[in-house]
Amino acid sequence: MNARLVPSVAAYGGLKRLMEGAKSTAVYENQSLAAAMIAAGGPAPPADGQHEHWTKYVANSLLEKLPPAEIRLPLFDYPHDVVRQNLAIIESNLSHRLESGQYREIVDGVFAGEGASLGQYCVTDTTKGPVLLDDGAIVGAYSLLRGRRIWGPKRG
């Protein structure tokens, strides 16, 4: 899997289908290898983690040698693609996370994970979508939260 893969629910589904197919195939996106599935009996990968060995393996054994899969896996091509792709995937990613059942609704349209808290006198605007507070997220008093957002966990 290419590290530039857009982290979306659709990409997860595509990778899952690729693995379930259990045949050697590749997904190409804009002339880049997005992901490859190497089935038993396919070209064996290098035994070590050395970058140059893997580069040769991909170039000599995978690129243009594996049949293409009928799956689309978008990649980040430029730094500004992070913003563009986030806008494209936020709805489905929010829905997927909310459907997991790991979040409780603490205010209309605001969902909180374990240990997340919302400070006093917060104003929420969920007209454009829900707000998701990840595990351990802390939102201070007098904050404004606008919908279609995921607030990450508090770190260290």
PyMOL CGO cylinders between C-alpha atoms (Angstrom):
from pymol import cmd
from pymol.cgo import CYLINDER

trace = [
    CYLINDER, 0.00, 0.00, 0.00, 1.29, 3.42, -0.98, 0.3, 1, 1, 1, 1, 1, 1,
    CYLINDER, 1.29, 3.42, -0.98, 1.84, 5.81, 1.96, 0.3, 1, 1, 1, 1, 1, 1,
    CYLINDER, 1.84, 5.81, 1.96, 0.13, 8.56, -0.09, 0.3, 1, 1, 1, 1, 1, 1,
    CYLINDER, 0.13, 8.56, -0.09, -3.20, 6.70, -0.01, 0.3, 1, 1, 1, 1, 1, 1,
    CYLINDER, -3.20, 6.70, -0.01, -6.12, 8.94, 1.01, 0.3, 1, 1, 1, 1, 1, 1,
    CYLINDER, -6.12, 8.94, 1.01, -7.37, 7.56, 4.37, 0.3, 1, 1, 1, 1, 1, 1,
    CYLINDER, -7.37, 7.56, 4.37, -11.04, 7.14, 3.53, 0.3, 1, 1, 1, 1, 1, 1,
    CYLINDER, -11.04, 7.14, 3.53, -13.77, 4.62, 4.21, 0.3, 1, 1, 1, 1, 1, 1,
    CYLINDER, -13.77, 4.62, 4.21, -13.90, 3.98, 0.46, 0.3, 1, 1, 1, 1, 1, 1,
    CYLINDER, -13.90, 3.98, 0.46, -10.15, 3.21, 0.39, 0.3, 1, 1, 1, 1, 1, 1,
    CYLINDER, -10.15, 3.21, 0.39, -10.59, 0.82, 3.32, 0.3, 1, 1, 1, 1, 1, 1,
    CYLINDER, -10.59, 0.82, 3.32, -13.35, -0.96, 1.40, 0.3, 1, 1, 1, 1, 1, 1,
    CYLINDER, -13.35, -0.96, 1.40, -11.21, -1.12, -1.74, 0.3, 1, 1, 1, 1, 1, 1,
    CYLINDER, -11.21, -1.12, -1.74, -8.26, -2.59, 0.15, 0.3, 1, 1, 1, 1, 1, 1,
    CYLINDER, -8.26, -2.59, 0.15, -10.55, -5.10, 1.80, 0.3, 1, 1, 1, 1, 1, 1,
    CYLINDER, -10.55, -5.10, 1.80, -11.91, -6.21, -1.61, 0.3, 1, 1, 1, 1, 1, 1,
    CYLINDER, -11.91, -6.21, -1.61, -8.34, -6.43, -2.92, 0.3, 1, 1, 1, 1, 1, 1,
    CYLINDER, -8.34, -6.43, -2.92, -7.37, -8.75, -0.06, 0.3, 1, 1, 1, 1, 1, 1,
    CYLINDER, -7.37, -8.75, -0.06, -10.51, -10.86, -0.36, 0.3, 1, 1, 1, 1, 1, 1,
    CYLINDER, -10.51, -10.86, -0.36, -9.79, -11.44, -4.05, 0.3, 1, 1, 1, 1, 1, 1,
    CYLINDER, -9.79, -11.44, -4.05, -6.65, -13.34, -3.01, 0.3, 1, 1, 1, 1, 1, 1,
    CYLINDER, -6.65, -13.34, -3.01, -5.04, -13.03, -6.45, 0.3, 1, 1, 1, 1, 1, 1,
    CYLINDER, -5.04, -13.03, -6.45, -1.98, -11.10, -7.55, 0.3, 1, 1, 1, 1, 1, 1,
    CYLINDER, -1.98, -11.10, -7.55, -3.15, -7.74, -8.82, 0.3, 1, 1, 1, 1, 1, 1,
    CYLINDER, -3.15, -7.74, -8.82, -2.29, -4.05, -8.58, 0.3, 1, 1, 1, 1, 1, 1,
    CYLINDER, -2.29, -4.05, -8.58, -4.14, -0.76, -8.28, 0.3, 1, 1, 1, 1, 1, 1,
    CYLINDER, -4.14, -0.76, -8.28, -2.69, 2.14, -10.24, 0.3, 1, 1, 1, 1, 1, 1,
    CYLINDER, -2.69, 2.14, -10.24, -3.66, 5.77, -9.74, 0.3, 1, 1, 1, 1, 1, 1,
    CYLINDER, -3.66, 5.77, -9.74, -2.23, 8.50, -12.01, 0.3, 1, 1, 1, 1, 1, 1,
    CYLINDER, -2.23, 8.50, -12.01, 0.66, 6.26, -13.12, 0.3, 1, 1, 1, 1, 1, 1,
    CYLINDER, 0.66, 6.26, -13.12, 1.54, 5.46, -9.49, 0.3, 1, 1, 1, 1, 1, 1,
    CYLINDER, 1.54, 5.46, -9.49, 1.22, 2.13, -7.73, 0.3, 1, 1, 1, 1, 1, 1,
    CYLINDER, 1.22, 2.13, -7.73, -1.45, 2.69, -5.06, 0.3, 1, 1, 1, 1, 1, 1,
    CYLINDER, -1.45, 2.69, -5.06, -1.56, -0.89, -3.75, 0.3, 1, 1, 1, 1, 1, 1,
    CYLINDER, -1.56, -0.89, -3.75, -0.69, -4.42, -4.75, 0.3, 1, 1, 1, 1, 1, 1,
    CYLINDER, -0.69, -4.42, -4.75, -1.89, -7.82, -3.64, 0.3, 1, 1, 1, 1, 1, 1,
    CYLINDER, -1.89, -7.82, -3.64, 0.64, -10.61, -4.01, 0.3, 1, 1, 1, 1, 1, 1,
    CYLINDER, 0.64, -10.61, -4.01, -1.01, -14.01, -3.76, 0.3, 1, 1, 1, 1, 1, 1,
    CYLINDER, -1.01, -14.01, -3.76, 0.73, -17.25, -2.80, 0.3, 1, 1, 1, 1, 1, 1,
    CYLINDER, 0.73, -17.25, -2.80, 3.10, -18.19, -5.59, 0.3, 1, 1, 1, 1, 1, 1,
    CYLINDER, 3.10, -18.19, -5.59, 3.51, -14.56, -6.69, 0.3, 1, 1, 1, 1, 1, 1,
    CYLINDER, 3.51, -14.56, -6.69, 6.82, -12.67, -6.75, 0.3, 1, 1, 1, 1, 1, 1,
    CYLINDER, 6.82, -12.67, -6.75, 8.35, -13.03, -3.29, 0.3, 1, 1, 1, 1, 1, 1,
    CYLINDER, 8.35, -13.03, -3.29, 9.16, -9.73, -1.54, 0.3, 1, 1, 1, 1, 1, 1,
    CYLINDER, 9.16, -9.73, -1.54, 12.61, -9.02, -0.07, 0.3, 1, 1, 1, 1, 1, 1,
    CYLINDER, 12.61, -9.02, -0.07, 13.27, -10.65, 3.28, 0.3, 1, 1, 1, 1, 1, 1,
    CYLINDER, 13.27, -10.65, 3.28, 14.73, -7.46, 4.76, 0.3, 1, 1, 1, 1, 1, 1,
    CYLINDER, 14.73, -7.46, 4.76, 13.45, -3.94, 5.21, 0.3, 1, 1, 1, 1, 1, 1,
    CYLINDER, 13.45, -3.94, 5.21, 16.15, -2.16, 3.20, 0.3, 1, 1, 1, 1, 1, 1,
    CYLINDER, 16.15, -2.16, 3.20, 14.69, 0.60, 1.08, 0.3, 1, 1, 1, 1, 1, 1,
    CYLINDER, 14.69, 0.60, 1.08, 16.80, -0.11, -2.01, 0.3, 1, 1, 1, 1, 1, 1,
    CYLINDER, 16.80, -0.11, -2.01, 15.77, -3.79, -2.04, 0.3, 1, 1, 1, 1, 1, 1,
    CYLINDER, 15.77, -3.79, -2.04, 12.09, -2.87, -1.89, 0.3, 1, 1, 1, 1, 1, 1,
    CYLINDER, 12.09, -2.87, -1.89, 12.53, -0.23, -4.62, 0.3, 1, 1, 1, 1, 1, 1,
    CYLINDER, 12.53, -0.23, -4.62, 14.07, -2.84, -6.93, 0.3, 1, 1, 1, 1, 1, 1,
    CYLINDER, 14.07, -2.84, -6.93, 11.37, -5.36, -6.03, 0.3, 1, 1, 1, 1, 1, 1,
    CYLINDER, 11.37, -5.36, -6.03, 8.58, -2.94, -6.90, 0.3, 1, 1, 1, 1, 1, 1,
    CYLINDER, 8.58, -2.94, -6.90, 10.27, -1.82, -10.14, 0.3, 1, 1, 1, 1, 1, 1,
    CYLINDER, 10.27, -1.82, -10.14, 11.27, -5.31, -11.33, 0.3, 1, 1, 1, 1, 1, 1,
    CYLINDER, 11.27, -5.31, -11.33, 8.42, -7.47, -10.04, 0.3, 1, 1, 1, 1, 1, 1,
    CYLINDER, 8.42, -7.47, -10.04, 5.30, -5.34, -9.71, 0.3, 1, 1, 1, 1, 1, 1,
    CYLINDER, 5.30, -5.34, -9.71, 5.16, -2.22, -11.85, 0.3, 1, 1, 1, 1, 1, 1,
    CYLINDER, 5.16, -2.22, -11.85, 3.30, -2.90, -15.08, 0.3, 1, 1, 1, 1, 1, 1,
    CYLINDER, 3.30, -2.90, -15.08, 3.66, -6.66, -14.47, 0.3, 1, 1, 1, 1, 1, 1,
    CYLINDER, 3.66, -6.66, -14.47, 0.59, -7.33, -12.34, 0.3, 1, 1, 1, 1, 1, 1,
    CYLINDER, 0.59, -7.33, -12.34, -2.88, -7.17, -13.86, 0.3, 1, 1, 1, 1, 1, 1,
    CYLINDER, -2.88, -7.17, -13.86, -4.77, -4.03, -12.82, 0.3, 1, 1, 1, 1, 1, 1,
    CYLINDER, -4.77, -4.03, -12.82, -7.60, -4.38, -10.32, 0.3, 1, 1, 1, 1, 1, 1,
    CYLINDER, -7.60, -4.38, -10.32, -10.92, -2.67, -10.94, 0.3, 1, 1, 1, 1, 1, 1,
    CYLINDER, -10.92, -2.67, -10.94, -10.60, -0.64, -7.75, 0.3, 1, 1, 1, 1, 1, 1,
    CYLINDER, -10.60, -0.64, -7.75, -9.96, 3.07, -7.34, 0.3, 1, 1, 1, 1, 1, 1,
    CYLINDER, -9.96, 3.07, -7.34, -7.62, 4.18, -4.55, 0.3, 1, 1, 1, 1, 1, 1,
    CYLINDER, -7.62, 4.18, -4.55, -6.96, 7.95, -4.67, 0.3, 1, 1, 1, 1, 1, 1,
    CYLINDER, -6.96, 7.95, -4.67, -3.51, 9.19, -3.67, 0.3, 1, 1, 1, 1, 1, 1,
    CYLINDER, -3.51, 9.19, -3.67, -2.24, 12.50, -2.37, 0.3, 1, 1, 1, 1, 1, 1,
    CYLINDER, -2.24, 12.50, -2.37, -0.21, 14.00, -5.22, 0.3, 1, 1, 1, 1, 1, 1,
    CYLINDER, -0.21, 14.00, -5.22, 0.46, 17.47, -3.79, 0.3, 1, 1, 1, 1, 1, 1,
    CYLINDER, 0.46, 17.47, -3.79, 0.40, 18.91, -0.25, 0.3, 1, 1, 1, 1, 1, 1,
    CYLINDER, 0.40, 18.91, -0.25, -2.78, 20.89, -0.97, 0.3, 1, 1, 1, 1, 1, 1,
    CYLINDER, -2.78, 20.89, -0.97, -4.53, 17.60, -1.84, 0.3, 1, 1, 1, 1, 1, 1,
    CYLINDER, -4.53, 17.60, -1.84, -4.85, 17.00, 1.91, 0.3, 1, 1, 1, 1, 1, 1,
    CYLINDER, -4.85, 17.00, 1.91, -7.42, 19.81, 2.15, 0.3, 1, 1, 1, 1, 1, 1,
    CYLINDER, -7.42, 19.81, 2.15, -9.22, 18.86, -1.09, 0.3, 1, 1, 1, 1, 1, 1,
    CYLINDER, -9.22, 18.86, -1.09, -9.43, 15.18, -0.19, 0.3, 1, 1, 1, 1, 1, 1,
    CYLINDER, -9.43, 15.18, -0.19, -10.49, 15.92, 3.41, 0.3, 1, 1, 1, 1, 1, 1,
    CYLINDER, -10.49, 15.92, 3.41, -13.46, 17.90, 2.11, 0.3, 1, 1, 1, 1, 1, 1,
    CYLINDER, -13.46, 17.90, 2.11, -14.35, 15.00, -0.18, 0.3, 1, 1, 1, 1, 1, 1,
    CYLINDER, -14.35, 15.00, -0.18, -14.18, 12.25, 2.47, 0.3, 1, 1, 1, 1, 1, 1,
    CYLINDER, -14.18, 12.25, 2.47, -15.24, 13.95, 5.71, 0.3, 1, 1, 1, 1, 1, 1,
    CYLINDER, -15.24, 13.95, 5.71, -18.94, 12.99, 5.42, 0.3, 1, 1, 1, 1, 1, 1,
    CYLINDER, -18.94, 12.99, 5.42, -18.37, 9.28, 4.86, 0.3, 1, 1, 1, 1, 1, 1,
    CYLINDER, -18.37, 9.28, 4.86, -15.57, 9.10, 7.44, 0.3, 1, 1, 1, 1, 1, 1,
    CYLINDER, -15.57, 9.10, 7.44, -17.72, 10.83, 10.09, 0.3, 1, 1, 1, 1, 1, 1,
    CYLINDER, -17.72, 10.83, 10.09, -20.67, 8.54, 9.32, 0.3, 1, 1, 1, 1, 1, 1,
    CYLINDER, -20.67, 8.54, 9.32, -18.47, 5.46, 9.51, 0.3, 1, 1, 1, 1, 1, 1,
    CYLINDER, -18.47, 5.46, 9.51, -17.07, 6.44, 12.89, 0.3, 1, 1, 1, 1, 1, 1,
    CYLINDER, -17.07, 6.44, 12.89, -20.49, 7.34, 14.31, 0.3, 1, 1, 1, 1, 1, 1,
    CYLINDER, -20.49, 7.34, 14.31, -21.95, 4.02, 13.10, 0.3, 1, 1, 1, 1, 1, 1,
    CYLINDER, -21.95, 4.02, 13.10, -19.26, 2.18, 15.07, 0.3, 1, 1, 1, 1, 1, 1,
    CYLINDER, -19.26, 2.18, 15.07, -21.25, 2.86, 18.26, 0.3, 1, 1, 1, 1, 1, 1,
    CYLINDER, -21.25, 2.86, 18.26, -18.18, 4.04, 20.19, 0.3, 1, 1, 1, 1, 1, 1,
    CYLINDER, -18.18, 4.04, 20.19, -19.50, 7.59, 20.64, 0.3, 1, 1, 1, 1, 1, 1,
    CYLINDER, -19.50, 7.59, 20.64, -22.36, 8.96, 22.75, 0.3, 1, 1, 1, 1, 1, 1,
    CYLINDER, -22.36, 8.96, 22.75, -24.35, 12.06, 21.89, 0.3, 1, 1, 1, 1, 1, 1,
    CYLINDER, -24.35, 12.06, 21.89, -23.68, 14.62, 24.63, 0.3, 1, 1, 1, 1, 1, 1,
    CYLINDER, -23.68, 14.62, 24.63, -25.43, 17.58, 23.00, 0.3, 1, 1, 1, 1, 1, 1,
    CYLINDER, -25.43, 17.58, 23.00, -27.59, 17.61, 19.85, 0.3, 1, 1, 1, 1, 1, 1,
    CYLINDER, -27.59, 17.61, 19.85, -25.24, 16.71, 17.01, 0.3, 1, 1, 1, 1, 1, 1,
    CYLINDER, -25.24, 16.71, 17.01, -22.12, 16.47, 19.22, 0.3, 1, 1, 1, 1, 1, 1,
    CYLINDER, -22.12, 16.47, 19.22, -20.77, 12.97, 19.80, 0.3, 1, 1, 1, 1, 1, 1,
    CYLINDER, -20.77, 12.97, 19.80, -18.05, 12.13, 22.31, 0.3, 1, 1, 1, 1, 1, 1,
    CYLINDER, -18.05, 12.13, 22.31, -15.67, 9.23, 22.69, 0.3, 1, 1, 1, 1, 1, 1,
    CYLINDER, -15.67, 9.23, 22.69, -14.47, 7.85, 26.01, 0.3, 1, 1, 1, 1, 1, 1,
    CYLINDER, -14.47, 7.85, 26.01, -13.08, 10.55, 28.31, 0.3, 1, 1, 1, 1, 1, 1,
    CYLINDER, -13.08, 10.55, 28.31, -13.97, 13.43, 25.96, 0.3, 1, 1, 1, 1, 1, 1,
    CYLINDER, -13.97, 13.43, 25.96, -15.37, 16.55, 27.57, 0.3, 1, 1, 1, 1, 1, 1,
    CYLINDER, -15.37, 16.55, 27.57, -17.10, 19.72, 26.50, 0.3, 1, 1, 1, 1, 1, 1,
    CYLINDER, -17.10, 19.72, 26.50, -16.46, 22.84, 28.59, 0.3, 1, 1, 1, 1, 1, 1,
    CYLINDER, -16.46, 22.84, 28.59, -19.13, 25.12, 30.02, 0.3, 1, 1, 1, 1, 1, 1,
    CYLINDER, -19.13, 25.12, 30.02, -20.90, 27.64, 27.83, 0.3, 1, 1, 1, 1, 1, 1,
    CYLINDER, -20.90, 27.64, 27.83, -19.82, 26.08, 24.53, 0.3, 1, 1, 1, 1, 1, 1,
    CYLINDER, -19.82, 26.08, 24.53, -21.79, 26.99, 21.44, 0.3, 1, 1, 1, 1, 1, 1,
    CYLINDER, -21.79, 26.99, 21.44, -22.34, 24.32, 18.80, 0.3, 1, 1, 1, 1, 1, 1,
    CYLINDER, -22.34, 24.32, 18.80, -23.47, 24.74, 15.20, 0.3, 1, 1, 1, 1, 1, 1,
    CYLINDER, -23.47, 24.74, 15.20, -24.27, 21.37, 13.65, 0.3, 1, 1, 1, 1, 1, 1,
    CYLINDER, -24.27, 21.37, 13.65, -26.30, 22.65, 10.69, 0.3, 1, 1, 1, 1, 1, 1,
    CYLINDER, -26.30, 22.65, 10.69, -23.61, 21.39, 8.26, 0.3, 1, 1, 1, 1, 1, 1,
    CYLINDER, -23.61, 21.39, 8.26, -23.06, 18.08, 10.04, 0.3, 1, 1, 1, 1, 1, 1,
    CYLINDER, -23.06, 18.08, 10.04, -22.06, 16.47, 13.34, 0.3, 1, 1, 1, 1, 1, 1,
    CYLINDER, -22.06, 16.47, 13.34, -19.13, 17.23, 15.59, 0.3, 1, 1, 1, 1, 1, 1,
    CYLINDER, -19.13, 17.23, 15.59, -17.17, 14.22, 16.80, 0.3, 1, 1, 1, 1, 1, 1,
    CYLINDER, -17.17, 14.22, 16.80, -14.93, 14.50, 19.86, 0.3, 1, 1, 1, 1, 1, 1,
    CYLINDER, -14.93, 14.50, 19.86, -12.41, 11.66, 19.80, 0.3, 1, 1, 1, 1, 1, 1,
    CYLINDER, -12.41, 11.66, 19.80, -11.38, 9.72, 22.93, 0.3, 1, 1, 1, 1, 1, 1,
    CYLINDER, -11.38, 9.72, 22.93, -9.85, 12.08, 25.48, 0.3, 1, 1, 1, 1, 1, 1,
    CYLINDER, -9.85, 12.08, 25.48, -10.59, 15.28, 23.51, 0.3, 1, 1, 1, 1, 1, 1,
    CYLINDER, -10.59, 15.28, 23.51, -11.02, 18.30, 25.75, 0.3, 1, 1, 1, 1, 1, 1,
    CYLINDER, -11.02, 18.30, 25.75, -12.87, 21.39, 24.54, 0.3, 1, 1, 1, 1, 1, 1,
    CYLINDER, -12.87, 21.39, 24.54, -12.47, 24.42, 26.80, 0.3, 1, 1, 1, 1, 1, 1,
    CYLINDER, -12.47, 24.42, 26.80, -15.16, 26.78, 28.04, 0.3, 1, 1, 1, 1, 1, 1,
    CYLINDER, -15.16, 26.78, 28.04, -16.62, 29.41, 25.71, 0.3, 1, 1, 1, 1, 1, 1,
    CYLINDER, -16.62, 29.41, 25.71, -15.64, 27.50, 22.57, 0.3, 1, 1, 1, 1, 1, 1,
    CYLINDER, -15.64, 27.50, 22.57, -17.48, 27.52, 19.26, 0.3, 1, 1, 1, 1, 1, 1,
    CYLINDER, -17.48, 27.52, 19.26, -17.76, 24.13, 17.53, 0.3, 1, 1, 1, 1, 1, 1,
    CYLINDER, -17.76, 24.13, 17.53, -18.99, 23.97, 13.94, 0.3, 1, 1, 1, 1, 1, 1,
    CYLINDER, -18.99, 23.97, 13.94, -20.22, 20.75, 12.38, 0.3, 1, 1, 1, 1, 1, 1,
    CYLINDER, -20.22, 20.75, 12.38, -18.57, 18.33, 10.01, 0.3, 1, 1, 1, 1, 1, 1,
    CYLINDER, -18.57, 18.33, 10.01, -15.52, 18.17, 12.24, 0.3, 1, 1, 1, 1, 1, 1,
    CYLINDER, -15.52, 18.17, 12.24, -13.52, 15.57, 14.12, 0.3, 1, 1, 1, 1, 1, 1,
    CYLINDER, -13.52, 15.57, 14.12, -11.64, 16.81, 17.17, 0.3, 1, 1, 1, 1, 1, 1,
    CYLINDER, -11.64, 16.81, 17.17, -8.68, 14.57, 17.91, 0.3, 1, 1, 1, 1, 1, 1,
    CYLINDER, -8.68, 14.57, 17.91, -7.61, 13.26, 21.30, 0.3, 1, 1, 1, 1, 1, 1,
    CYLINDER, -7.61, 13.26, 21.30, -5.60, 15.29, 23.76, 0.3, 1, 1, 1, 1, 1, 1,
    CYLINDER, -5.60, 15.29, 23.76, -1.93, 14.34, 23.56, 0.3, 1, 1, 1, 1, 1, 1,
    CYLINDER, -1.93, 14.34, 23.56, 0.67, 14.25, 26.34, 0.3, 1, 1, 1, 1, 1, 1,
]
cmd.load_cgo(trace, "trace")
